[in-house]
Amino acid sequence: MPRTCPDTLRPNQMRTSAAPPVAAGAANLWMPYHRIKRGTHSLINPTFQRSVDDVILLFEILLAGLQIEGEEQAMQLPDDELASLRSVEKLEVICEDVLPKRLSDIRRLTAELAHRKQSLSRQDFERTVLTMVYAAQTLAHTSHQLQRDVWADALLQLFRAIQKDLAPP
């Protein structure tokens, strides 16, 4: 039976280490990568897309030049109007606290996605696409050829997971 999580953590609560997967399910695919920073009021298991309008907004945000930075840096959105929207706060939590940022974590995720038999949930699909964006941006800023090759492989594996999910059964 999958565990259920509360919607939020209070500022004095902190999750210090990654939890091991418990059972197959949407929350378990991403929880090992979820980081909660001390003193923040973060959502547990947030989802950005809840309607078609949210999907369109995410597309606009990506086209506007969303930059998903590394582990200790904030997400950057050059368009001030888009950045000021209240719904972007959820996207910030996802990009800063949920997405895996280390190559080893992304490779572990791609291995889990490759062995997954069922379709991705909307939440897993969203996070896989955002992780793919992060991997592409990291690849573009990497100069060492060996690192570029490894990031390119991770990007390809994320793309294959998305492609597999979109393919007809």
Secondary structure, 3 states (H helix, E strand, C coil): CCCCCCCECCCCCCCCCCCCCCCCCHHHHHHHHCCCCCCCCCECCCCCCCCHHHHHHHHHHHHCCCECCCCCCCCECCCHHHHCCCCHHHHHHHHHHHCCCCHHHHHHHHHHHHCCCCCCCHHHHHHHHHHHHHHHHHHHCCCCHHHHHHHHHHHHHHHHHHHHHHCCC
